[in-house]
């Protein structure tokens, strides 16, 4: 399954975006790492990709189906 984002901004309502306009593609059978200091938005980004947090803007596409 190919996971892509287009202009994805993540964060929580009534607060400024933590990450803005993220474009990426995660291909199957490859290993990726998400690095950054504490409080930089890593967990919020993963929660958004998994559907637990609604994106502030942009699209999450899983196998060409927008989520």
CHARMM internal coordinates of N, CA and C (Angstrom, degrees):
IC EDIT
DIST 1 N 1 CA 1.4444
DIST 1 CA 1 C 1.5245
ANGL 1 N 1 CA 1 C 109.82
DIST 1 C 2 N 1.2820
ANGL 1 CA 1 C 2 N 116.64
DIHE 1 N 1 CA 1 C 2 N 128.41
DIST 2 N 2 CA 1.4527
ANGL 1 C 2 N 2 CA 122.47
DIHE 1 CA 1 C 2 N 2 CA 177.52
DIST 2 CA 2 C 1.5206
ANGL 2 N 2 CA 2 C 108.73
DIHE 1 C 2 N 2 CA 2 C -91.82
DIST 2 C 3 N 1.3253
ANGL 2 CA 2 C 3 N 116.70
DIHE 2 N 2 CA 2 C 3 N 127.19
DIST 3 N 3 CA 1.4614
ANGL 2 C 3 N 3 CA 122.74
DIHE 2 CA 2 C 3 N 3 CA 177.48
DIST 3 CA 3 C 1.5157
ANGL 3 N 3 CA 3 C 107.61
DIHE 2 C 3 N 3 CA 3 C -111.71
DIST 3 C 4 N 1.3288
ANGL 3 CA 3 C 4 N 116.92
DIHE 3 N 3 CA 3 C 4 N 122.12
DIST 4 N 4 CA 1.4585
ANGL 3 C 4 N 4 CA 120.74
DIHE 3 CA 3 C 4 N 4 CA 178.89
DIST 4 CA 4 C 1.5273
ANGL 4 N 4 CA 4 C 109.48
DIHE 3 C 4 N 4 CA 4 C -128.79
DIST 4 C 5 N 1.3247
ANGL 4 CA 4 C 5 N 114.99
DIHE 4 N 4 CA 4 C 5 N 155.99
DIST 5 N 5 CA 1.4549
ANGL 4 C 5 N 5 CA 120.89
DIHE 4 CA 4 C 5 N 5 CA 172.25
DIST 5 CA 5 C 1.5199
ANGL 5 N 5 CA 5 C 108.29
DIHE 4 C 5 N 5 CA 5 C -126.28
DIST 5 C 6 N 1.3124
ANGL 5 CA 5 C 6 N 115.03
DIHE 5 N 5 CA 5 C 6 N 148.12
DIST 6 N 6 CA 1.4664
ANGL 5 C 6 N 6 CA 121.24
DIHE 5 CA 5 C 6 N 6 CA 177.24
DIST 6 CA 6 C 1.5202
ANGL 6 N 6 CA 6 C 108.54
DIHE 5 C 6 N 6 CA 6 C -129.22
DIST 6 C 7 N 1.3322
ANGL 6 CA 6 C 7 N 116.05
DIHE 6 N 6 CA 6 C 7 N 115.00
DIST 7 N 7 CA 1.4693
ANGL 6 C 7 N 7 CA 122.07
DIHE 6 CA 6 C 7 N 7 CA 176.41
DIST 7 CA 7 C 1.5315
ANGL 7 N 7 CA 7 C 111.43
DIHE 6 C 7 N 7 CA 7 C 51.85
DIST 7 C 8 N 1.3439
ANGL 7 CA 7 C 8 N 117.75
DIHE 7 N 7 CA 7 C 8 N 38.86
DIST 8 N 8 CA 1.4620
ANGL 7 C 8 N 8 CA 123.00
DIHE 7 CA 7 C 8 N 8 CA -175.31
DIST 8 CA 8 C 1.5265
ANGL 8 N 8 CA 8 C 110.79
DIHE 7 C 8 N 8 CA 8 C -76.88
DIST 8 C 9 N 1.3272
ANGL 8 CA 8 C 9 N 115.65
DIHE 8 N 8 CA 8 C 9 N 127.32
DIST 9 N 9 CA 1.4580
ANGL 8 C 9 N 9 CA 122.07
DIHE 8 CA 8 C 9 N 9 CA 173.23
DIST 9 CA 9 C 1.5203
ANGL 9 N 9 CA 9 C 107.34
DIHE 8 C 9 N 9 CA 9 C -117.84
DIST 9 C 10 N 1.3286
ANGL 9 CA 9 C 10 N 116.69
DIHE 9 N 9 CA 9 C 10 N 132.01
DIST 10 N 10 CA 1.4648
ANGL 9 C 10 N 10 CA 121.27
DIHE 9 CA 9 C 10 N 10 CA -176.79
DIST 10 CA 10 C 1.5176
ANGL 10 N 10 CA 10 C 110.42
DIHE 9 C 10 N 10 CA 10 C -124.70
DIST 10 C 11 N 1.3129
ANGL 10 CA 10 C 11 N 114.57
DIHE 10 N 10 CA 10 C 11 N 153.24
DIST 11 N 11 CA 1.4527
ANGL 10 C 11 N 11 CA 122.65
DIHE 10 CA 10 C 11 N 11 CA 179.46
DIST 11 CA 11 C 1.5213
ANGL 11 N 11 CA 11 C 107.92
DIHE 10 C 11 N 11 CA 11 C 161.10
DIST 11 C 12 N 1.3205
ANGL 11 CA 11 C 12 N 115.61
DIHE 11 N 11 CA 11 C 12 N -158.52
DIST 12 N 12 CA 1.4535
ANGL 11 C 12 N 12 CA 120.84
DIHE 11 CA 11 C 12 N 12 CA -178.88
DIST 12 CA 12 C 1.5223
ANGL 12 N 12 CA 12 C 109.26
DIHE 11 C 12 N 12 CA 12 C -123.55
DIST 12 C 13 N 1.3379
ANGL 12 CA 12 C 13 N 117.89
DIHE 12 N 12 CA 12 C 13 N 146.94
DIST 13 N 13 CA 1.4639
ANGL 12 C 13 N 13 CA 120.86
DIHE 12 CA 12 C 13 N 13 CA -178.93
DIST 13 CA 13 C 1.5333
ANGL 13 N 13 CA 13 C 111.30
DIHE 12 C 13 N 13 CA 13 C -54.51
DIST 13 C 14 N 1.3051
ANGL 13 CA 13 C 14 N 116.19
DIHE 13 N 13 CA 13 C 14 N 148.01
DIST 14 N 14 CA 1.4632
ANGL 13 C 14 N 14 CA 125.14
DIHE 13 CA 13 C 14 N 14 CA 178.98
DIST 14 CA 14 C 1.5251
ANGL 14 N 14 CA 14 C 113.18
DIHE 13 C 14 N 14 CA 14 C 69.57
DIST 14 C 15 N 1.3193
ANGL 14 CA 14 C 15 N 117.75
DIHE 14 N 14 CA 14 C 15 N 9.69
DIST 15 N 15 CA 1.4623
ANGL 14 C 15 N 15 CA 122.57
DIHE 14 CA 14 C 15 N 15 CA 176.03
DIST 15 CA 15 C 1.5286
ANGL 15 N 15 CA 15 C 108.01
DIHE 14 C 15 N 15 CA 15 C -128.85
DIST 15 C 16 N 1.3252
ANGL 15 CA 15 C 16 N 116.96
DIHE 15 N 15 CA 15 C 16 N 156.09
DIST 16 N 16 CA 1.4699
ANGL 15 C 16 N 16 CA 118.40
DIHE 15 CA 15 C 16 N 16 CA 176.28
DIST 16 CA 16 C 1.5317
ANGL 16 N 16 CA 16 C 110.58
DIHE 15 C 16 N 16 CA 16 C -64.07
DIST 16 C 17 N 1.3146
ANGL 16 CA 16 C 17 N 116.12
DIHE 16 N 16 CA 16 C 17 N 153.02
DIST 17 N 17 CA 1.4724
ANGL 16 C 17 N 17 CA 120.79
DIHE 16 CA 16 C 17 N 17 CA 178.18
DIST 17 CA 17 C 1.5210
ANGL 17 N 17 CA 17 C 109.94
DIHE 16 C 17 N 17 CA 17 C -61.44
DIST 17 C 18 N 1.3296
ANGL 17 CA 17 C 18 N 116.37
DIHE 17 N 17 CA 17 C 18 N 140.74
DIST 18 N 18 CA 1.4619
ANGL 17 C 18 N 18 CA 122.05
DIHE 17 CA 17 C 18 N 18 CA 177.34
DIST 18 CA 18 C 1.5256
ANGL 18 N 18 CA 18 C 109.82
DIHE 17 C 18 N 18 CA 18 C -82.25
DIST 18 C 19 N 1.3195
ANGL 18 CA 18 C 19 N 115.72
DIHE 18 N 18 CA 18 C 19 N -44.95
DIST 19 N 19 CA 1.4679
ANGL 18 C 19 N 19 CA 122.56
DIHE 18 CA 18 C 19 N 19 CA 176.03
DIST 19 CA 19 C 1.5231
ANGL 19 N 19 CA 19 C 107.35
DIHE 18 C 19 N 19 CA 19 C -125.48
DIST 19 C 20 N 1.3282
ANGL 19 CA 19 C 20 N 116.86
DIHE 19 N 19 CA 19 C 20 N 139.32
DIST 20 N 20 CA 1.4562
ANGL 19 C 20 N 20 CA 119.68
DIHE 19 CA 19 C 20 N 20 CA -177.57
DIST 20 CA 20 C 1.5237
ANGL 20 N 20 CA 20 C 111.47
DIHE 19 C 20 N 20 CA 20 C -128.50
DIST 20 C 21 N 1.3314
ANGL 20 CA 20 C 21 N 114.33
DIHE 20 N 20 CA 20 C 21 N 140.83
DIST 21 N 21 CA 1.4685
ANGL 20 C 21 N 21 CA 123.67
DIHE 20 CA 20 C 21 N 21 CA 172.80
DIST 21 CA 21 C 1.5306
ANGL 21 N 21 CA 21 C 113.39
DIHE 20 C 21 N 21 CA 21 C 52.28
DIST 21 C 22 N 1.3423
ANGL 21 CA 21 C 22 N 116.42
DIHE 21 N 21 CA 21 C 22 N 50.26
DIST 22 N 22 CA 1.4603
ANGL 21 C 22 N 22 CA 121.92
DIHE 21 CA 21 C 22 N 22 CA 179.30
DIST 22 CA 22 C 1.5298
ANGL 22 N 22 CA 22 C 108.75
DIHE 21 C 22 N 22 CA 22 C -83.36
DIST 22 C 23 N 1.3250
ANGL 22 CA 22 C 23 N 116.30
DIHE 22 N 22 CA 22 C 23 N 124.04
DIST 23 N 23 CA 1.4629
ANGL 22 C 23 N 23 CA 123.29
DIHE 22 CA 22 C 23 N 23 CA 173.62
DIST 23 CA 23 C 1.5215
ANGL 23 N 23 CA 23 C 107.17
DIHE 22 C 23 N 23 CA 23 C -116.71
DIST 23 C 24 N 1.3240
ANGL 23 CA 23 C 24 N 117.22
DIHE 23 N 23 CA 23 C 24 N 125.10
DIST 24 N 24 CA 1.4659
ANGL 23 C 24 N 24 CA 120.04
DIHE 23 CA 23 C 24 N 24 CA -179.65
DIST 24 CA 24 C 1.5172
ANGL 24 N 24 CA 24 C 109.53
DIHE 23 C 24 N 24 CA 24 C -157.87
DIST 24 C 25 N 1.3224
ANGL 24 CA 24 C 25 N 114.19
DIHE 24 N 24 CA 24 C 25 N 165.37
DIST 25 N 25 CA 1.4652
ANGL 24 C 25 N 25 CA 122.03
DIHE 24 CA 24 C 25 N 25 CA 174.36
DIST 25 CA 25 C 1.5199
ANGL 25 N 25 CA 25 C 107.58
DIHE 24 C 25 N 25 CA 25 C -138.92
DIST 25 C 26 N 1.3288
ANGL 25 CA 25 C 26 N 116.10
DIHE 25 N 25 CA 25 C 26 N 126.07
DIST 26 N 26 CA 1.4605
ANGL 25 C 26 N 26 CA 121.73
DIHE 25 CA 25 C 26 N 26 CA 176.87
DIST 26 CA 26 C 1.5184
ANGL 26 N 26 CA 26 C 106.93
DIHE 25 C 26 N 26 CA 26 C -109.94
DIST 26 C 27 N 1.3126
ANGL 26 CA 26 C 27 N 115.08
DIHE 26 N 26 CA 26 C 27 N 115.91
DIST 27 N 27 CA 1.4621
ANGL 26 C 27 N 27 CA 121.21
DIHE 26 CA 26 C 27 N 27 CA -176.83
DIST 27 CA 27 C 1.5242
ANGL 27 N 27 CA 27 C 110.63
DIHE 26 C 27 N 27 CA 27 C -93.45
DIST 27 C 28 N 1.3339
ANGL 27 CA 27 C 28 N 117.30
DIHE 27 N 27 CA 27 C 28 N 149.38
DIST 28 N 28 CA 1.4582
ANGL 27 C 28 N 28 CA 120.59
DIHE 27 CA 27 C 28 N 28 CA 177.43
DIST 28 CA 28 C 1.5259
ANGL 28 N 28 CA 28 C 111.60
DIHE 27 C 28 N 28 CA 28 C -65.34
DIST 28 C 29 N 1.2901
ANGL 28 CA 28 C 29 N 116.34
DIHE 28 N 28 CA 28 C 29 N 154.40
DIST 29 N 29 CA 1.4700
ANGL 28 C 29 N 29 CA 124.49
DIHE 28 CA 28 C 29 N 29 CA 176.02
DIST 29 CA 29 C 1.5216
ANGL 29 N 29 CA 29 C 113.25
DIHE 28 C 29 N 29 CA 29 C 66.41
DIST 29 C 30 N 1.3253
ANGL 29 CA 29 C 30 N 117.54
DIHE 29 N 29 CA 29 C 30 N 18.96
DIST 30 N 30 CA 1.4630
ANGL 29 C 30 N 30 CA 121.14
DIHE 29 CA 29 C 30 N 30 CA 175.01
DIST 30 CA 30 C 1.5174
ANGL 30 N 30 CA 30 C 108.25
DIHE 29 C 30 N 30 CA 30 C -121.81
DIST 30 C 31 N 1.3308
ANGL 30 CA 30 C 31 N 116.33
DIHE 30 N 30 CA 30 C 31 N 154.47
DIST 31 N 31 CA 1.4548
ANGL 30 C 31 N 31 CA 121.40
DIHE 30 CA 30 C 31 N 31 CA 179.88
DIST 31 CA 31 C 1.5294
ANGL 31 N 31 CA 31 C 109.36
DIHE 30 C 31 N 31 CA 31 C -104.15
DIST 31 C 32 N 1.3260
ANGL 31 CA 31 C 32 N 115.79
DIHE 31 N 31 CA 31 C 32 N 136.47
DIST 32 N 32 CA 1.4563
ANGL 31 C 32 N 32 CA 122.05
DIHE 31 CA 31 C 32 N 32 CA -179.43
DIST 32 CA 32 C 1.5174
ANGL 32 N 32 CA 32 C 109.19
DIHE 31 C 32 N 32 CA 32 C -129.47
DIST 32 C 33 N 1.3211
ANGL 32 CA 32 C 33 N 116.82
DIHE 32 N 32 CA 32 C 33 N 156.13
DIST 33 N 33 CA 1.4638
ANGL 32 C 33 N 33 CA 122.69
DIHE 32 CA 32 C 33 N 33 CA 175.51
DIST 33 CA 33 C 1.5168
ANGL 33 N 33 CA 33 C 108.30
DIHE 32 C 33 N 33 CA 33 C -129.75
DIST 33 C 34 N 1.3048
ANGL 33 CA 33 C 34 N 115.71
DIHE 33 N 33 CA 33 C 34 N 143.48
DIST 34 N 34 CA 1.4499
ANGL 33 C 34 N 34 CA 122.48
DIHE 33 CA 33 C 34 N 34 CA 176.67
DIST 34 CA 34 C 1.5244
ANGL 34 N 34 CA 34 C 106.91
DIHE 33 C 34 N 34 CA 34 C -115.45
DIST 34 C 35 N 1.3120
ANGL 34 CA 34 C 35 N 116.50
DIHE 34 N 34 CA 34 C 35 N 110.56
DIST 35 N 35 CA 1.4623
ANGL 34 C 35 N 35 CA 121.78
DIHE 34 CA 34 C 35 N 35 CA -173.28
DIST 35 CA 35 C 1.5238
ANGL 35 N 35 CA 35 C 111.06
DIHE 34 C 35 N 35 CA 35 C -117.06
DIST 35 C 36 N 1.3203
ANGL 35 CA 35 C 36 N 115.90
DIHE 35 N 35 CA 35 C 36 N 148.72
DIST 36 N 36 CA 1.4580
ANGL 35 C 36 N 36 CA 121.25
DIHE 35 CA 35 C 36 N 36 CA 175.56
DIST 36 CA 36 C 1.5110
ANGL 36 N 36 CA 36 C 109.82
DIHE 35 C 36 N 36 CA 36 C 167.45
DIST 36 C 37 N 1.3178
ANGL 36 CA 36 C 37 N 116.49
DIHE 36 N 36 CA 36 C 37 N 162.89
DIST 37 N 37 CA 1.4603
ANGL 36 C 37 N 37 CA 120.37
DIHE 36 CA 36 C 37 N 37 CA -179.81
DIST 37 CA 37 C 1.5278
ANGL 37 N 37 CA 37 C 111.48
DIHE 36 C 37 N 37 CA 37 C -70.02
DIST 37 C 38 N 1.3172
ANGL 37 CA 37 C 38 N 115.77
DIHE 37 N 37 CA 37 C 38 N 166.41
DIST 38 N 38 CA 1.4635
ANGL 37 C 38 N 38 CA 121.25
DIHE 37 CA 37 C 38 N 38 CA 176.35
DIST 38 CA 38 C 1.5197
ANGL 38 N 38 CA 38 C 109.49
DIHE 37 C 38 N 38 CA 38 C -56.07
DIST 38 C 39 N 1.3276
ANGL 38 CA 38 C 39 N 116.15
DIHE 38 N 38 CA 38 C 39 N 137.72
DIST 39 N 39 CA 1.4512
ANGL 38 C 39 N 39 CA 121.49
DIHE 38 CA 38 C 39 N 39 CA 177.15
DIST 39 CA 39 C 1.5192
ANGL 39 N 39 CA 39 C 115.26
DIHE 38 C 39 N 39 CA 39 C 78.76
DIST 39 C 40 N 1.3169
ANGL 39 CA 39 C 40 N 117.71
DIHE 39 N 39 CA 39 C 40 N 12.00
DIST 40 N 40 CA 1.4679
ANGL 39 C 40 N 40 CA 119.72
DIHE 39 CA 39 C 40 N 40 CA -176.96
DIST 40 CA 40 C 1.5273
ANGL 40 N 40 CA 40 C 113.44
DIHE 39 C 40 N 40 CA 40 C -89.70
DIST 40 C 41 N 1.3321
ANGL 40 CA 40 C 41 N 118.85
DIHE 40 N 40 CA 40 C 41 N -5.41
DIST 41 N 41 CA 1.4672
ANGL 40 C 41 N 41 CA 121.70
DIHE 40 CA 40 C 41 N 41 CA 176.00
DIST 41 CA 41 C 1.5123
ANGL 41 N 41 CA 41 C 116.01
DIHE 40 C 41 N 41 CA 41 C 107.12
DIST 41 C 42 N 1.3274
ANGL 41 CA 41 C 42 N 118.08
DIHE 41 N 41 CA 41 C 42 N 10.24
DIST 42 N 42 CA 1.4728
ANGL 41 C 42 N 42 CA 120.13
DIHE 41 CA 41 C 42 N 42 CA -178.60
DIST 42 CA 42 C 1.5263
ANGL 42 N 42 CA 42 C 111.57
DIHE 41 C 42 N 42 CA 42 C -60.39
DIST 42 C 43 N 1.3163
ANGL 42 CA 42 C 43 N 117.37
DIHE 42 N 42 CA 42 C 43 N -50.44
DIST 43 N 43 CA 1.4694
ANGL 42 C 43 N 43 CA 121.28
DIHE 42 CA 42 C 43 N 43 CA -178.54
DIST 43 CA 43 C 1.5200
ANGL 43 N 43 CA 43 C 111.24
DIHE 42 C 43 N 43 CA 43 C -66.65
DIST 43 C 44 N 1.3133
ANGL 43 CA 43 C 44 N 117.87
DIHE 43 N 43 CA 43 C 44 N -39.66
DIST 44 N 44 CA 1.4611
ANGL 43 C 44 N 44 CA 121.32
DIHE 43 CA 43 C 44 N 44 CA 178.00
DIST 44 CA 44 C 1.5248
ANGL 44 N 44 CA 44 C 110.19
DIHE 43 C 44 N 44 CA 44 C -63.33
DIST 44 C 45 N 1.3176
ANGL 44 CA 44 C 45 N 117.04
DIHE 44 N 44 CA 44 C 45 N -39.52
DIST 45 N 45 CA 1.4598
ANGL 44 C 45 N 45 CA 121.35
DIHE 44 CA 44 C 45 N 45 CA 177.44
DIST 45 CA 45 C 1.5293
ANGL 45 N 45 CA 45 C 110.56
DIHE 44 C 45 N 45 CA 45 C -61.80
DIST 45 C 46 N 1.3282
ANGL 45 CA 45 C 46 N 117.70
DIHE 45 N 45 CA 45 C 46 N -47.77
DIST 46 N 46 CA 1.4774
ANGL 45 C 46 N 46 CA 121.70
DIHE 45 CA 45 C 46 N 46 CA 178.85
DIST 46 CA 46 C 1.5234
ANGL 46 N 46 CA 46 C 110.50
DIHE 45 C 46 N 46 CA 46 C -63.50
DIST 46 C 47 N 1.3269
ANGL 46 CA 46 C 47 N 117.51
DIHE 46 N 46 CA 46 C 47 N -42.38
DIST 47 N 47 CA 1.4703
ANGL 46 C 47 N 47 CA 120.26
DIHE 46 CA 46 C 47 N 47 CA 177.75
DIST 47 CA 47 C 1.5323
ANGL 47 N 47 CA 47 C 111.38
DIHE 46 C 47 N 47 CA 47 C -61.37
DIST 47 C 48 N 1.3150
ANGL 47 CA 47 C 48 N 116.64
DIHE 47 N 47 CA 47 C 48 N -37.77
DIST 48 N 48 CA 1.4630
ANGL 47 C 48 N 48 CA 120.38
DIHE 47 CA 47 C 48 N 48 CA 178.27
DIST 48 CA 48 C 1.5276
ANGL 48 N 48 CA 48 C 110.76
DIHE 47 C 48 N 48 CA 48 C -67.63
DIST 48 C 49 N 1.3340
ANGL 48 CA 48 C 49 N 116.85
DIHE 48 N 48 CA 48 C 49 N -44.50
DIST 49 N 49 CA 1.4662
ANGL 48 C 49 N 49 CA 119.68
DIHE 48 CA 48 C 49 N 49 CA 178.47
DIST 49 CA 49 C 1.5241
ANGL 49 N 49 CA 49 C 111.65
DIHE 48 C 49 N 49 CA 49 C -61.66
DIST 49 C 50 N 1.3353
ANGL 49 CA 49 C 50 N 117.28
DIHE 49 N 49 CA 49 C 50 N -33.45
DIST 50 N 50 CA 1.4662
ANGL 49 C 50 N 50 CA 120.42
DIHE 49 CA 49 C 50 N 50 CA -177.99
DIST 50 CA 50 C 1.5259
ANGL 50 N 50 CA 50 C 112.98
DIHE 49 C 50 N 50 CA 50 C -84.43
DIST 50 C 51 N 1.3375
ANGL 50 CA 50 C 51 N 117.64
DIHE 50 N 50 CA 50 C 51 N -5.58
DIST 51 N 51 CA 1.4560
ANGL 50 C 51 N 51 CA 120.69
DIHE 50 CA 50 C 51 N 51 CA 177.46
DIST 51 CA 51 C 1.5114
ANGL 51 N 51 CA 51 C 114.73
DIHE 50 C 51 N 51 CA 51 C 93.05
DIST 51 C 52 N 1.3216
ANGL 51 CA 51 C 52 N 119.03
DIHE 51 N 51 CA 51 C 52 N 3.66
DIST 52 N 52 CA 1.4581
ANGL 51 C 52 N 52 CA 121.79
DIHE 51 CA 51 C 52 N 52 CA 179.79
DIST 52 CA 52 C 1.5244
ANGL 52 N 52 CA 52 C 112.45
DIHE 51 C 52 N 52 CA 52 C -79.69
DIST 52 C 53 N 1.3200
ANGL 52 CA 52 C 53 N 116.92
DIHE 52 N 52 CA 52 C 53 N -25.00
DIST 53 N 53 CA 1.4644
ANGL 52 C 53 N 53 CA 122.85
DIHE 52 CA 52 C 53 N 53 CA 177.51
DIST 53 CA 53 C 1.5332
ANGL 53 N 53 CA 53 C 107.06
DIHE 52 C 53 N 53 CA 53 C -124.38
DIST 53 C 54 N 1.3245
ANGL 53 CA 53 C 54 N 116.15
DIHE 53 N 53 CA 53 C 54 N 134.61
DIST 54 N 54 CA 1.4598
ANGL 53 C 54 N 54 CA 121.15
DIHE 53 CA 53 C 54 N 54 CA 178.92
DIST 54 CA 54 C 1.5248
ANGL 54 N 54 CA 54 C 109.99
DIHE 53 C 54 N 54 CA 54 C -76.94
DIST 54 C 55 N 1.3166
ANGL 54 CA 54 C 55 N 118.65
DIHE 54 N 54 CA 54 C 55 N 131.79
DIST 55 N 55 CA 1.4702
ANGL 54 C 55 N 55 CA 120.26
DIHE 54 CA 54 C 55 N 55 CA 177.89
DIST 55 CA 55 C 1.5307
ANGL 55 N 55 CA 55 C 111.13
DIHE 54 C 55 N 55 CA 55 C -61.93
DIST 55 C 56 N 1.3139
ANGL 55 CA 55 C 56 N 116.37
DIHE 55 N 55 CA 55 C 56 N 146.00
DIST 56 N 56 CA 1.4638
ANGL 55 C 56 N 56 CA 120.51
DIHE 55 CA 55 C 56 N 56 CA 175.28
DIST 56 CA 56 C 1.5212
ANGL 56 N 56 CA 56 C 110.47
DIHE 55 C 56 N 56 CA 56 C -74.59
DIST 56 C 57 N 1.3262
ANGL 56 CA 56 C 57 N 116.68
DIHE 56 N 56 CA 56 C 57 N -32.45
DIST 57 N 57 CA 1.4690
ANGL 56 C 57 N 57 CA 122.08
DIHE 56 CA 56 C 57 N 57 CA 178.98
DIST 57 CA 57 C 1.5226
ANGL 57 N 57 CA 57 C 108.13
DIHE 56 C 57 N 57 CA 57 C -161.60
DIST 57 C 58 N 1.3192
ANGL 57 CA 57 C 58 N 116.39
DIHE 57 N 57 CA 57 C 58 N 163.71
DIST 58 N 58 CA 1.4591
ANGL 57 C 58 N 58 CA 121.45
DIHE 57 CA 57 C 58 N 58 CA 176.18
DIST 58 CA 58 C 1.5175
ANGL 58 N 58 CA 58 C 113.26
DIHE 57 C 58 N 58 CA 58 C 90.00
DIST 58 C 59 N 1.3280
ANGL 58 CA 58 C 59 N 113.80
DIHE 58 N 58 CA 58 C 59 N -171.56
DIST 59 N 59 CA 1.4666
ANGL 58 C 59 N 59 CA 121.06
DIHE 58 CA 58 C 59 N 59 CA -175.27
DIST 59 CA 59 C 1.5144
ANGL 59 N 59 CA 59 C 111.39
DIHE 58 C 59 N 59 CA 59 C -131.07
DIST 59 C 60 N 1.3289
ANGL 59 CA 59 C 60 N 115.01
DIHE 59 N 59 CA 59 C 60 N 147.22
DIST 60 N 60 CA 1.4624
ANGL 59 C 60 N 60 CA 123.25
DIHE 59 CA 59 C 60 N 60 CA 169.23
DIST 60 CA 60 C 1.5186
ANGL 60 N 60 CA 60 C 105.40
DIHE 59 C 60 N 60 CA 60 C -115.62
DIST 60 C 61 N 1.3183
ANGL 60 CA 60 C 61 N 116.93
DIHE 60 N 60 CA 60 C 61 N 124.78
DIST 61 N 61 CA 1.4610
ANGL 60 C 61 N 61 CA 121.07
DIHE 60 CA 60 C 61 N 61 CA -175.63
DIST 61 CA 61 C 1.5234
ANGL 61 N 61 CA 61 C 109.11
DIHE 60 C 61 N 61 CA 61 C -122.20
DIST 61 C 62 N 1.3175
ANGL 61 CA 61 C 62 N 115.83
DIHE 61 N 61 CA 61 C 62 N 121.61
DIST 62 N 62 CA 1.4623
ANGL 61 C 62 N 62 CA 122.42
DIHE 61 CA 61 C 62 N 62 CA 177.99
DIST 62 CA 62 C 1.5156
ANGL 62 N 62 CA 62 C 107.47
DIHE 61 C 62 N 62 CA 62 C -113.29
DIST 62 C 63 N 1.3205
ANGL 62 CA 62 C 63 N 115.95
DIHE 62 N 62 CA 62 C 63 N 113.20
DIST 63 N 63 CA 1.4718
ANGL 62 C 63 N 63 CA 121.31
DIHE 62 CA 62 C 63 N 63 CA -178.00
DIST 63 CA 63 C 1.5277
ANGL 63 N 63 CA 63 C 112.07
DIHE 62 C 63 N 63 CA 63 C 51.39
DIST 63 C 64 N 1.3116
ANGL 63 CA 63 C 64 N 115.83
DIHE 63 N 63 CA 63 C 64 N 45.81
DIST 64 N 64 CA 1.4694
ANGL 63 C 64 N 64 CA 124.94
DIHE 63 CA 63 C 64 N 64 CA 175.99
DIST 64 CA 64 C 1.5332
ANGL 64 N 64 CA 64 C 112.68
DIHE 63 C 64 N 64 CA 64 C 67.58
DIST 64 C 65 N 1.3396
ANGL 64 CA 64 C 65 N 117.98
DIHE 64 N 64 CA 64 C 65 N 19.17
DIST 65 N 65 CA 1.4504
ANGL 64 C 65 N 65 CA 121.95
DIHE 64 CA 64 C 65 N 65 CA 175.07
DIST 65 CA 65 C 1.5216
ANGL 65 N 65 CA 65 C 108.23
DIHE 64 C 65 N 65 CA 65 C -115.93
DIST 65 C 66 N 1.3214
ANGL 65 CA 65 C 66 N 117.96
DIHE 65 N 65 CA 65 C 66 N 117.49
DIST 66 N 66 CA 1.4685
ANGL 65 C 66 N 66 CA 122.14
DIHE 65 CA 65 C 66 N 66 CA -174.91
DIST 66 CA 66 C 1.5240
ANGL 66 N 66 CA 66 C 108.94
DIHE 65 C 66 N 66 CA 66 C -71.21
DIST 66 C 67 N 1.3268
ANGL 66 CA 66 C 67 N 115.75
DIHE 66 N 66 CA 66 C 67 N 132.54
DIST 67 N 67 CA 1.4681
ANGL 66 C 67 N 67 CA 123.02
DIHE 66 CA 66 C 67 N 67 CA 178.38
DIST 67 CA 67 C 1.5089
ANGL 67 N 67 CA 67 C 110.45
DIHE 66 C 67 N 67 CA 67 C -108.65
END
COOR INIT
IC SEED 1 N 1 CA 1 C
IC BUILD
